[in-house]
Amino acid sequence: MNRTLTYEITTKYDGFQIDKYLKTQGYSSANITAIKKMPNNVVIDGEWVHMNRELVAGEVLTVNISEEDSSEKIPPVKMDLDIVYEDEDIIVINKPAGLPIHPSLNHYEDSLANGLAYYYKAQGKAFIFRCANRLDKNTSGLTVVAKHLVSANILSTMVKNRDFHREYYAIVRGKLDELEGTIDAPIGRVNDSIITRCVDYEHGERAVTHYKVIDEKNGHSLVAIHLETGRTHQIRVHFKYIGHPLIGDHLYNPDFEWMDRQALHSRRIEFRHPITKQAMEFVAPLPEDMRRLF
């Protein structure tokens, strides 16, 4: 994937070396090292320059990102993709339940990564799969994929620093005592399991979930959720812990009367665009299997 980024140098950065300036724009050391190996990587006034060259206020710096290789272990597979938004730096997908994010042993050719690999191969573009907010296979909704190494690093930093805001909708069993609340309970592995988690006050890591009840019907509650932390299976574990597990959850509440997958949907995401810094917000409506209960 090729991308050209331009930066107008303000007086604040007068005298900065190019590599140090790029770090202020969110580039990692690994990004800069990789870009150094790319052709015509940094240009000022039409001429290639070294990364240690000092900038002068008023100049325009051009960075040419050129990634010619694609993810080797992701075979391209044609599939329908619900693309919510796309530009030169990111692509936002509304992922259906049942579709894994990454290929795995039993899903080598039926993941979101496979579909995107085909989508870009059909355009004659190289593509390395870099997902910013991973969703479980049976969780539906919005996920963001970076289209080059710089947007990927900036998005990753935003997620780490909690500058990437996510709202989930879940359907849980029963009627909650409080219409709004916070679950603050540490989460750890169950007997060193690779997959299963539980609330563990002795060995777990802090986990905080904020929720608000949206509706109640048929003995279930539709709940809006914001995560303060991002532990594995946090929503599923926390709501089981308070006695209101997600319906259809094969790990934590294997009751499939109403749904055959956990009733969890990534409904809204908000973040600053990694390159333009523009405020971005996307909303995906509830999928049919969750909507029919309400």
PAZAPA-4460 file (N, C-alpha, C; in steps of 0.05 Angstrom, whole numbers, plus 32768, in hexadecimal, padded with zeros to 4 digits):
% residues 294
    n_x    n_y    n_z   ca_x   ca_y   ca_z    c_x    c_y    c_z   seq   type   mol
   8011   7FE8   8000   8000   8000   8000   8012   8019   8000     1      M     A
   800D   802B   7FEE   801D   8043   7FEB   800D   805B   7FF6     2      N     A
   801B   806D   8004   800E   8084   800F   8022   809B   8010     3      R     A
   801A   80B3   8008   802B   80CB   800A   801F   80DD   801E     4      T     A
   802F   80E5   8032   8026   80F7   8047   8036   8110   8046     5      L     A
   8029   8127   8049   8037   8141   8048   8032   8150   8062     6      T     A
   8047   815E   806B   8046   816D   8084   8052   8189   807F     7      Y     A
   8042   819D   8086   804C   81B9   8085   805A   81BF   80A0     8      E     A
   8073   81C7   809F   8082   81CA   80B7   807D   81E5   80C4     9      I     A
   8073   81E5   80DC   806E   81FE   80EA   8086   8207   80FA    10      T     A
   8085   821F   8105   809C   822A   8114   80A2   8219   812C    11      T     A
   808E   820B   8137   8092   81F9   814E   80A7   81E4   8149    12      K     A
   80A9   81DB   8130   80BB   81C5   8129   80D3   81CF   8119    13      Y     A
   80D8   81E8   8118   80EF   81F3   810A   8109   81E8   8118    14      D     A
   811A   81DC   8108   8133   81D1   8112   8132   81B4   811B    15      G     A
   811A   81A8   811B   8117   818C   8121   8123   817B   810B    16      F     A
   8131   8165   8112   8139   8152   80FF   811F   8143   80F5    17      Q     A
   8120   8139   80DC   8108   812D   80D1   80FE   8116   80E1    18      I     A
   8111   8104   80E9   8108   80EC   80F8   80FB   80F4   8113    19      D     A
   8106   8108   8120   80FA   8111   813A   80DF   811E   8135    20      K     A
   80DD   812D   811F   80C3   8139   8119   80AE   8124   8114    21      Y     A
   80B5   810F   8105   80A1   80FA   80FF   8097   80EC   8118    22      L     A
   80A9   80EA   812C   80A0   80DE   8145   808B   80F0   8153    23      K     A
   808D   810A   814F   8078   811C   815B   805D   8118   814C    24      T     A
   805E   810D   8134   8046   8109   8125   803A   80ED   8128    25      Q     A
   8046   80DD   813B   803B   80C3   8141   804A   80AC   8135    26      G     A
   805F   80B1   8125   806F   809B   811A   807F   808E   8131    27      Y     A
   8081   8073   812F   8092   8065   8143   80AE   8063   8137    28      S     A
   80C1   805B   8148   80DD   8056   813F   80DD   8040   812A    29      S     A
   80CC   802C   812D   80CB   8016   8119   80C0   8021   80FF    30      A     A
   80AC   8033   8100   80A2   803F   80E7   80B8   804D   80D9    31      N     A
   80C7   805E   80E7   80DC   806E   80DA   80F2   805C   80CF    32      I     A
   80F9   8046   80DD   810D   8034   80D3   8103   8027   80B9    33      T     A
   80EA   801F   80B8   80DF   8013   80A0   80DE   8026   8089    34      A     A
   80D6   803F   808F   80D3   8053   8079   80EF   805A   806E    35      I     A
   8104   8059   807E   811F   805F   8074   8126   804C   805E    36      K     A
   811B   8034   805D   8122   8020   8049   8111   8023   8030    37      K     A
   80FE   8035   8030   80EC   8038   8019   80F7   804D   8006    38      M     A
   80F1   804A   7FEC   80FC   805D   7FD8   80F0   8078   7FDB    39      P     A
   8101   808D   7FD7   80F8   80A8   7FD7   80E7   80AF   7FF0    40      N     A
   80F2   80A6   8007   80E2   80A5   8020   80DA   80C0   802B    41      N     A
   80ED   80D3   802D   80E6   80EE   8037   80F1   8103   8023    42      V     A
   80DF   8115   801C   80E5   8128   8007   80DE   8144   800F    43      V     A
   80F0   8158   8009   80EA   8174   800D   80F1   8183   7FF3    44      I     A
   80DE   8192   7FEA   80E1   81A2   7FD1   80E9   818F   7FBA    45      D     A
   80DD   8178   7FB9   80E2   8166   7FA3   80FB   8156   7FA4    46      G     A
   810B   815A   7FB9   8125   814C   7FBC   8125   8139   7FD4    47      E     A
   8130   8121   7FD1   8133   810F   7FE7   8147   811A   7FFB    48      W     A
   8141   8116   8015   8153   8120   802A   8156   810A   803F    49      V     A
   816B   810D   804F   8170   80FA   8065   815D   8100   807C    50      H     A
   8158   80EB   808C   8147   80ED   80A3   8152   8100   80B8    51      M     A
   816C   8103   80B8   8178   8114   80CD   817A   8132   80C4    52      N     A
   816F   8138   80AD   816F   8153   80A3   815D   8164   80B5    53      R     A
   8165   817C   80BB   8155   818E   80CC   8141   819D   80BB    54      E     A
   8129   819F   80C6   8113   81AC   80B8   8113   81CB   80BD    55      L     A
   8108   81D9   80AA   8105   81F6   80AB   80E8   81FD   80A9    56      V     A
   80DF   820F   80BB   80C3   8217   80BB   80BB   8221   809F    57      A     A
   80A3   8218   8096   8099   8220   807C   809E   820B   8067    58      G     A
   80B0   81F8   806C   80B5   81E3   8058   809D   81CF   8059    59      E     A
   809B   81C0   8043   8088   81AA   8041   8097   8190   803F    60      V     A
   8093   817F   8053   80A0   8165   8054   808D   8150   8048    61      L     A
   8097   8140   8036   8087   812A   802A   8093   8110   8032    62      T     A
   8082   80FE   803D   808A   80E3   8044   807C   80CF   8031    63      V     A
   808C   80BF   8024   8082   80AB   8011   8083   8090   801D    64      N     A
   806C   8084   8024   806A   806A   802F   8065   8056   8018    65      I     A
   8075   8042   8016   8072   802E   8001   8075   8012   800D    66      S     A
   805F   8004   800F   805F   7FE9   8019   8057   7FD6   8002    67      E     A
   806A   7FC7   7FF8   8065   7FB6   7FE1   805D   7F9A   7FE7    68      E     A
   8062   7F91   8000   805B   7F76   8008   8040   7F74   8015    69      D     A
   8032   7F5E   8012   8019   7F58   801F   801D   7F44   8035    70      S     A
   8009   7F42   8047   800B   7F2E   805D   800D   7F12   8051    71      S     A
   8023   7F04   8056   8029   7EEB   8048   8015   7ED5   8050    72      E     A
   800D   7ED4   8069   7FFD   7EBD   8073   7FDF   7EC3   8072    73      K     A
   7FD7   7ED6   8062   7FBA   7EDC   8060   7FB2   7ED9   8043    74      I     A
   7FA8   7EC1   803B   7F9F   7EBD   801F   7F87   7ECF   8019    75      P     A
   7F87   7EDC   8002   7F70   7EEC   7FFB   7F58   7EDB   7FF4    76      P     A
   7F41   7EE2   7FFF   7F28   7ED3   7FFA   7F12   7EE8   7FF5    77      V     A
   7F03   7EE4   7FDF   7EEE   7EF7   7FD8   7ED7   7EF4   7FEC    78      K     A
   7ECD   7F0A   7FF7   7EB6   7F09   8008   7EAA   7F25   8009    79      M     A
   7E90   7F26   8011   7E83   7F40   8014   7E8D   7F4E   802D    80      D     A
   7E94   7F68   802A   7E9D   7F78   8040   7E8B   7F90   8043    81      L     A
   7E82   7F95   805B   7E71   7FAC   8061   7E84   7FC3   8068    82      D     A
   7E8D   7FD2   8054   7EA0   7FE8   8058   7E91   8001   805F    83      I     A
   7E96   800B   8077   7E88   8023   8081   7E96   803C   8078    84      V     A
   7EB1   803B   8077   7EC1   8052   8070   7EDC   8049   8066    85      Y     A
   7EE8   8058   8053   7F03   8052   804A   7F10   806B   803F    86      E     A
   7F2A   806F   8046   7F3A   8083   8039   7F56   8078   8035    87      D     A
   7F6A   8089   8031   7F85   807F   802C   7F93   8073   8044    88      E     A
   7F88   8077   805C   7F96   8070   8075   7F88   805A   8085    89      D     A
   7F6D   8059   8084   7F5E   8046   8094   7F46   803B   8084    90      I     A
   7F3C   8024   808D   7F23   801A   8083   7F13   8010   809B    91      I     A
   7EF9   8017   809C   7EE8   8010   80B2   7ED4   7FFB   80A7    92      V     A
   7ED2   7FE4   80B5   7EC1   7FCE   80AD   7EAC   7FC9   80C2    93      I     A
   7E93   7FC3   80B9   7E7F   7FB8   80CB   7E80   7F9A   80C9    94      N     A
   7E8C   7F8D   80DC   7E92   7F70   80DB   7E79   7F60   80E4    95      K     A
   7E71   7F4C   80D5   7E5B   7F3B   80DE   7E64   7F28   80F3    96      P     A
   7E52   7F1F   8104   7E58   7F0A   8117   7E5F   7EF0   8108    97      A     A
   7E71   7EE0   8113   7E7A   7EC7   8107   7E92   7ECA   80F5    98      G     A
   7E9B   7EE3   80F0   7EB3   7EE7   80DF   7ECB   7EEE   80F1    99      L     A
   7EDF   7EDD   80F2   7EF7   7EE3   8102   7F06   7EFB   80F6   100      P     A
   7F15   7F09   8106   7F26   7F1F   80FD   7F3E   7F14   80EE   101      I     A
   7F4C   7F01   80FA   7F65   7EF6   80EE   7F61   7ED9   80E6   102      H     A
   7F70   7ECF   80D2   7F70   7EB3   80CC   7F7B   7EA3   80E5   103      P     A
   7F71   7E8B   80E8   7F7A   7E79   80FE   7F79   7E5D   80F3   104      S     A
   7F7F   7E4A   8104   7F81   7E2E   80FC   7F68   7E24   80EE   105      L     A
   7F50   7E2A   80F9   7F37   7E21   80ED   7F2A   7E36   80DC   106      N     A
   7F36   7E4D   80D9   7F2A   7E62   80C9   7F40   7E6F   80B8   107      H     A
   7F4E   7E5E   80A9   7F65   7E68   809A   7F5D   7E7A   8082   108      Y     A
   7F44   7E76   8078   7F3C   7E84   8060   7F21   7E92   8063   109      E     A
   7F18   7E96   807C   7EFE   7EA3   8080   7EFF   7EB8   8096   110      D     A
   7F12   7ECA   8094   7F15   7EDF   80A8   7F12   7EFA   8099   111      S     A
   7F0E   7F0F   80A9   7F0D   7F2A   809E   7F27   7F31   808F   112      L     A
   7F3E   7F28   809A   7F57   7F2C   808D   7F58   7F20   8071   113      A     A
   7F4D   7F08   806E   7F4C   7EFC   8053   7F3C   7F0D   8040   114      N     A
   7F25   7F17   8049   7F14   7F27   8038   7F21   7F41   802F   115      G     A
   7F2F   7F4E   8042   7F3D   7F67   803B   7F55   7F61   8029   116      L     A
   7F63   7F4B   802D   7F79   7F44   801C   7F6F   7F41   7FFF   117      A     A
   7F58   7F35   7FFB   7F4D   7F33   7FDF   7F45   7F4E   7FD5   118      Y     A
   7F38   7F5E   7FE6   7F2E   7F79   7FDE   7F44   7F8A   7FD3   119      Y     A
   7F5B   7F89   7FE0   7F72   7F9A   7FD6   7F81   7F8D   7FC0   120      Y     A
   7F83   7F72   7FC0   7F90   7F65   7FA9   7F81   7F6A   7F8F   121      K     A
   7F66   7F6B   7F91   7F56   7F71   7F79   7F5B   7F8D   7F6E   122      A     A
   7F65   7F9F   7F7F   7F6C   7FBA   7F77   7F8A   7FBC   7F6F   123      Q     A
   7F98   7FA6   7F71   7FB5   7FA6   7F6B   7FC6   7FB3   7F80   124      G     A
   7FBC   7FB3   7F99   7FCA   7FC0   7FAF   7FD4   7FAC   7FC3   125      K     A
   7FED   7FB1   7FCC   7FF7   7FA1   7FE3   7FE8   7FA8   7FFC   126      A     A
   7FE6   7F95   800E   7FD7   7F9B   8027   7FE1   7F8A   803E   127      F     A
   7FEA   7F97   8053   7FF1   7F89   806C   7FDB   7F8E   8080   128      I     A
   7FD0   7F79   808B   7FB8   7F7B   809D   7FC1   7F85   80B8   129      F     A
   7FB6   7F9C   80C0   7FBC   7FA8   80DA   7FA1   7FB3   80E6   130      R     A
   7F96   7FA3   80F8   7F7C   7FAA   8104   7F7F   7FB9   811E   131      C     A
   7F71   7FCF   8121   7F74   7FE0   8139   7F65   7FD6   8151   132      A     A
   7F4C   7FCE   814D   7F3B   7FC5   8163   7F2F   7FAA   815C   133      N     A
   7F3C   7F95   8166   7F34   7F7A   815F   7F1A   7F72   816D   134      R     A
   7F09   7F64   815F   7EF0   7F5A   816A   7EF1   7F3B   816A   135      L     A
   7EE4   7F2F   817E   7EE1   7F12   817E   7ED2   7F09   8165   136      D     A
   7ED6   7EF0   815E   7EC9   7EE5   8146   7EAB   7EEA   8147   137      K     A
   7E9E   7EE5   815D   7E81   7EE6   815F   7E76   7F01   8169   138      N     A
   7E88   7F15   816A   7E7F   7F31   8170   7E7D   7F3F   8155   139      T     A
   7E66   7F4D   8151   7E62   7F5C   8139   7E6A   7F79   813C   140      S     A
   7E6B   7F87   8126   7E6E   7FA4   8128   7E87   7FB0   811C   141      G     A
   7E8D   7FC8   8125   7EA1   7FD9   8118   7EBE   7FD2   8121   142      L     A
   7ECE   7FD1   810D   7EEB   7FCD   8112   7EFB   7FDE   80FD   143      T     A
   7F12   7FE8   8105   7F22   7FF9   80F4   7F3C   7FEB   80ED   144      V     A
   7F43   7FEC   80D3   7F5C   7FE0   80C9   7F6C   7FF6   80BD   145      V     A
   7F86   7FF7   80C5   7F98   800B   80BA   7FA3   8002   809F   146      A     A
   7FA8   8015   808D   7FB0   800E   8072   7FCE   8011   806D   147      K     A
   7FDD   801C   8081   7FFA   801D   807E   8006   801E   809A   148      H     A
   8020   801C   809C   802D   8019   80B6   802B   8031   80C8   149      L     A
   8029   8049   80BD   8028   8061   80CE   800C   8063   80DB   150      V     A
   7FF7   8061   80CB   7FDC   8062   80D6   7FD8   804C   80EA   151      S     A
   7FE4   8035   80E5   7FE1   801E   80F8   7FEE   8025   8113   152      A     A
   8006   8030   8113   8013   8037   812C   8004   804C   813B   153      N     A
   7FFA   8060   812D   7FEB   8076   813B   7FD1   806B   8147   154      I     A
   7FC3   805B   8138   7FAA   804F   8143   7FB0   803D   815B   155      L     A
   7FC5   802E   8159   7FCD   801C   816F   7FD3   802C   8189   156      S     A
   7FE1   8043   8185   7FE7   8054   819C   7FCD   8060   81A7   157      T     A
   7FBA   8068   8196   7FA1   8073   819F   7F91   805E   81AF   158      M     A
   7F90   8046   81A6   7F83   8030   81B5   7F90   802C   81D0   159      V     A
   7FAA   802B   81D0   7FB9   8027   81E9   7FB4   803E   81FD   160      K     A
   7FB2   8056   81F3   7FAF   806E   8204   7F91   8074   8209   161      N     A
   7F7F   8063   8201   7F62   8067   8205   7F58   8080   81F7   162      R     A
   7F64   8086   81E0   7F5A   809C   81CF   7F49   8092   81B8   163      D     A
   7F44   8078   81B8   7F33   806B   81A5   7F1A   8061   81B4   164      F     A
   7F03   806E   81AF   7EEC   8069   81C0   7ED8   8056   81B2   165      H     A
   7ED0   8041   81C2   7EBE   802D   81B7   7EA5   802A   81C8   166      R     A
   7E8F   8027   81BB   7E76   8021   81C9   7E6B   8006   81BE   167      E     A
   7E65   7FF4   81D1   7E5A   7FDB   81CA   7E3D   7FD9   81D3   168      Y     A
   7E2D   7FCA   81C4   7E12   7FC3   81CE   7E12   7FA5   81D3   169      Y     A
   7E07   7F9D   81EA   7E05   7F81   81F1   7DE9   7F7B   81FB   170      A     A
   7DE0   7F62   81F7   7DC7   7F59   8203   7DCE   7F45   8219   171      I     A
   7DC6   7F4C   8231   7DCC   7F3B   8248   7DB3   7F30   8254   172      V     A
   7DB6   7F1B   8263   7DA0   7F0D   8270   7D95   7F1C   8288   173      R     A
   7D7B   7F1F   828A   7D6F   7F2B   82A2   7D6D   7F49   82A2   174      G     A
   7D63   7F53   82B8   7D60   7F70   82BC   7D74   7F7A   82D0   175      K     A
   7D84   7F8D   82C8   7D99   7F97   82DA   7D8D   7FA9   82F0   176      L     A
   7D98   7FA7   8308   7D8E   7FB7   831F   7D92   7FD5   831A   177      D     A
   7DA8   7FDC   830E   7DAF   7FF8   8309   7DAF   7FFD   82EB   178      E     A
   7DA2   8013   82E2   7DA1   801A   82C6   7DBB   8023   82BB   179      L     A
   7DCD   802D   82CC   7DE8   8035   82C5   7DFB   802B   82DA   180      E     A
   7E13   8024   82D3   7E26   801B   82E7   7E41   8016   82DC   181      G     A
   7E53   800E   82ED   7E6F   8008   82E6   7E76   7FED   82F3   182      T     A
   7E82   7FDC   82E4   7E8D   7FC3   82EE   7EAB   7FC5   82EF   183      I     A
   7EB6   7FC5   8307   7ED3   7FC7   830C   7EDD   7FAE   8319   184      D     A
   7EE6   7F9B   8309   7EEE   7F81   8313   7F05   7F76   8302   185      A     A
   7F1B   7F6E   830E   7F32   7F65   82FE   7F2D   7F4A   82F0   186      P     A
   7F39   7F47   82D9   7F35   7F2F   82C9   7F4F   7F20   82C5   187      I     A
   7F4E   7F06   82C7   7F65   7EF5   82C2   7F5D   7EDC   82B4   188      G     A
   7F70   7ECA   82AE   7F6B   7EB1   82A0   7F5E   7E9D   82B3   189      R     A
   7F4F   7E8B   82A8   7F44   7E74   82B7   7F58   7E5D   82B5   190      V     A
   7F65   7E57   82CC   7F78   7E41   82CD   7F8C   7E42   82B6   191      N     A
   7F97   7E5A   82B0   7FAA   7E5E   829B   7FA0   7E57   827F   192      D     A
   7F85   7E58   827C   7F79   7E52   8261   7F82   7E68   824D   193      S     A
   7F86   7E5F   8235   7F8D   7E72   8220   7F75   7E84   8219   194      I     A
   7F5D   7E79   821C   7F45   7E87   8213   7F34   7E92   822A   195      I     A
   7F2C   7E82   823D   7F17   7E89   8250   7F22   7E9C   8266   196      T     A
   7F12   7EB0   826D   7F19   7EC3   8282   7F04   7EC3   8298   197      R     A
   7F0C   7ECF   82AF   7EF9   7ED1   82C5   7F02   7EE9   82D6   198      C     A
   7EF0   7EF2   82E8   7EF8   7F07   82FB   7F0A   7EFA   8310   199      V     A
   7F21   7F06   8314   7F36   7EFA   8326   7F43   7F11   8335   200      D     A
   7F3A   7F14   834F   7F44   7F2A   835F   7F61   7F26   8369   201      Y     A
   7F6B   7F0E   8367   7F86   7F08   8370   7F9B   7F0C   835A   202      E     A
   7F95   7F02   8342   7FA9   7F02   832D   7FA0   7F12   8314   203      H     A
   7F88   7F1B   8313   7F7E   7F28   82FB   7F88   7F45   82F8   204      G     A
   7F84   7F4F   82DF   7F8B   7F6B   82D9   7F72   7F7C   82DB   205      E     A
   7F75   7F95   82E3   7F5E   7FA7   82E7   7F4E   7FA9   82CE   206      R     A
   7F34   7FA8   82D0   7F22   7FAA   82BA   7F09   7FBA   82C2   207      A     A
   7F02   7FCE   82B2   7EEC   7FE0   82B9   7ED9   7FE3   82A1   208      V     A
   7EC0   7FDE   82A6   7EAB   7FDF   8291   7E95   7FF1   829B   209      T     A
   7E8D   8005   828A   7E77   8017   8290   7E5F   800F   827F   210      H     A
   7E47   800F   828A   7E30   8007   827A   7E18   8018   8280   211      Y     A
   7E05   8017   826D   7DEB   8025   8270   7DD6   8014   8262   212      K     A
   7DC0   800F   8270   7DAA   7FFF   8265   7D9B   8010   8251   213      V     A
   7D97   8005   8238   7D89   8013   8223   7D6C   800A   8222   214      I     A
   7D67   7FF0   8226   7D4C   7FE5   8224   7D4B   7FCB   8233   215      D     A
   7D32   7FC3   823A   7D2E   7FA9   8247   7D16   7F9C   823A   216      E     A
   7D19   7F82   8233   7D03   7F74   8225   7D08   7F56   8226   217      K     A
   7CF3   7F47   8228   7CF4   7F2A   8227   7D08   7F1E   823B   218      N     A
   7D0A   7F2B   8252   7D1D   7F20   8266   7D3A   7F26   8261   219      G     A
   7D3F   7F39   824F   7D5A   7F40   8248   7D5E   7F5F   8249   220      H     A
   7D77   7F67   824A   7D7D   7F84   824A   7D91   7F8A   8234   221      S     A
   7D8B   7F9F   8225   7D9D   7FAA   8211   7DAE   7FBF   821E   222      L     A
   7DC8   7FBC   821E   7DDA   7FCC   822E   7DEF   7FD9   821C   223      V     A
   7DF3   7FF3   821F   7E09   8002   8212   7E22   8001   8225   224      A     A
   7E39   7FFC   8219   7E51   7FF7   8229   7E69   8007   821F   225      I     A
   7E77   8013   8232   7E90   8020   822C   7EA6   8013   823D   226      H     A
   7EBC   800D   8231   7ED2   8000   823F   7EE7   8014   8248   227      L     A
   7EEE   8013   8261   7F05   8024   826B   7F1F   8015   8267   228      E     A
   7F1E   7FFB   8268   7F35   7FE9   8263   7F2D   7FD6   824C   229      T     A
   7F41   7FC7   8243   7F3B   7FB5   822C   7F45   7F99   8230   230      G     A
   7F3C   7F8C   8245   7F44   7F70   824A   7F35   7F5C   8237   231      R     A
   7F42   7F46   8233   7F36   7F31   8223   7F1B   7F29   822F   232      T     A
   7F06   7F29   821E   7EEB   7F20   8226   7EDF   7F31   823C   233      H     A
   7EE9   7F4A   823F   7EE1   7F5A   8256   7EC3   7F5D   825A   234      Q     A
   7EB5   7F64   8245   7E98   7F68   8247   7E8A   7F4E   824F   235      I     A
   7E91   7F38   8242   7E85   7F1E   8247   7E8A   7F14   8263   236      R     A
   7EA2   7F18   826D   7EA9   7F0F   8288   7E9C   7F20   829D   237      V     A
   7E9C   7F3B   8299   7E91   7F4D   82AD   7E73   7F49   82B1   238      H     A
   7E64   7F46   829B   7E47   7F43   829D   7E3F   7F27   82A8   239      F     A
   7E4F   7F13   82A3   7E4B   7EF9   82B0   7E50   7EFC   82CE   240      K     A
   7E64   7F0B   82D5   7E6C   7F0F   82F2   7E55   7F1C   8302   241      Y     A
   7E47   7F2F   82F6   7E31   7F3C   8305   7E16   7F2E   8301   242      I     A
   7E17   7F16   82F5   7DFF   7F06   82F3   7DED   7F0C   82DB   243      G     A
   7DF8   7F1A   82C7   7DE9   7F20   82AF   7DFA   7F1A   8296   244      H     A
   7DFF   7F00   8291   7E10   7EFA   827A   7E04   7F00   825F   245      P     A
   7E15   7F04   824C   7E0B   7F09   8231   7DFD   7EEF   8227   246      L     A
   7DE6   7EF2   8219   7DD9   7EDB   820F   7DE9   7ED0   81F7   247      I     A
   7DE7   7EB6   81F3   7DF4   7EA9   81DD   7E12   7EA6   81DF   248      G     A
   7E1E   7EAB   81F6   7E3B   7EAA   81FA   7E44   7E8E   81FF   249      D     A
   7E51   7E82   81EB   7E58   7E65   81EE   7E6D   7E60   8204   250      H     A
   7E7C   7E74   820C   7E90   7E70   8221   7E84   7E76   823D   251      L     A
   7E75   7E8B   823F   7E6D   7E94   825A   7E4F   7E92   8260   252      Y     A
   7E3F   7E8B   824B   7E22   7E87   8250   7E17   7E78   8238   253      N     A
   7E1D   7E5D   8236   7E16   7E4D   821F   7DF8   7E47   821E   254      P     A
   7DE8   7E5B   821C   7DCB   7E58   8219   7DC3   7E65   81FF   255      D     A
   7DBB   7E55   81EB   7DB7   7E5E   81D0   7D9A   7E60   81C8   256      F     A
   7D88   7E64   81DC   7D6C   7E66   81D7   7D66   7E7E   81C5   257      E     A
   7D73   7E94   81C9   7D6D   7EAD   81BB   7D81   7EB3   81A5   258      W     A
   7D9B   7EAD   81A9   7DB0   7EB2   8196   7DC4   7E9C   8196   259      M     A
   7DD2   7E99   817F   7DE7   7E84   817E   7E03   7E8F   817F   260      D     A
   7E05   7EA8   8188   7E1F   7EB5   818C   7E1C   7ECA   81A1   261      R     A
   7E33   7ED2   81AD   7E30   7EE6   81C2   7E24   7F00   81B7   262      Q     A
   7E11   7F0B   81C5   7E02   7F23   81BC   7E13   7F3C   81C2   263      A     A
   7E27   7F40   81B2   7E39   7F56   81B6   7E40   7F63   819B   264      L     A
   7E3E   7F7E   819A   7E40   7F8D   8181   7E50   7FA6   8186   265      H     A
   7E65   7FAA   8176   7E75   7FC3   8177   7E66   7FD8   8167   266      S     A
   7E56   7FE9   8176   7E43   7FFA   8169   7E4F   8015   8160   267      R     A
   7E60   8021   8171   7E6A   803C   816B   7E88   803D   8170   268      R     A
   7E96   804B   815F   7EB2   8051   8164   7EB7   806F   815E   269      I     A
   7EC8   807B   816F   7ECF   8097   816C   7EED   8099   8170   270      E     A
   7EFB   80A8   815E   7F18   80AC   8160   7F20   80C3   814E   271      F     A
   7F38   80CD   8151   7F43   80E0   813F   7F51   80D1   8128   272      R     A
   7F4C   80DB   8110   7F59   80CE   80F9   7F77   80CE   80FD   273      H     A
   7F84   80B7   80F9   7FA1   80B6   8100   7FB3   80C9   80F0   274      P     A
   7FAA   80D2   80D9   7FBB   80E3   80C8   7FAF   8100   80C8   275      I     A
   7F96   8103   80C2   7F8A   811E   80BF   7F82   812A   80DA   276      T     A
   7F80   8119   80EF   7F78   8121   810A   7F5A   812A   810B   277      K     A
   7F4B   8126   80F6   7F2F   812C   80F5   7F20   8119   8108   278      Q     A
   7F0C   8124   8116   7EFB   8113   8127   7EEA   8100   8116   279      A     A
   7EEB   80E6   811D   7EDD   80D2   810E   7EC9   80C4   8120   280      M     A
   7EB1   80BE   8116   7E9D   80AF   8126   7E8D   809E   8112   281      E     A
   7E8A   8085   811A   7E7B   8072   810A   7E68   8062   811C   282      F     A
   7E50   805C   8111   7E3C   804D   8120   7E32   8037   810E   283      V     A
   7E30   801E   8119   7E25   8008   810A   7E0C   7FFE   8119   284      A     A
   7DF5   7FFD   810B   7DDD   7FF5   8118   7DDE   7FD8   8122   285      P     A
   7DCD   7FD1   8135   7DCC   7FB5   813E   7DC7   7FA2   8127   286      L     A
   7DD5   7F8C   8127   7DCF   7F77   8112   7DB4   7F6A   8118   287      P     A
   7DAA   7F5C   8104   7D8F   7F51   8106   7D8B   7F3F   811E   288      E     A
   7D9F   7F2D   8124   7D9B   7F1A   8139   7D98   7F27   8154   289      D     A
   7DA4   7F3F   8158   7DA0   7F4D   8171   7D88   7F5F   8170   290      M     A
   7D83   7F6A   8159   7D6D   7F7E   8156   7D51   7F70   815B   291      R     A
   7D4E   7F58   8153   7D34   7F4B   8154   7D2B   7F47   8171   292      R     A
   7D3D   7F46   8184   7D36   7F43   81A0   7D2B   7F5D   81AC   293      L     A
   7D2F   7F74   819E   7D27   7F8E   81A9   7D17   7F9E   8194   294      F     A
***
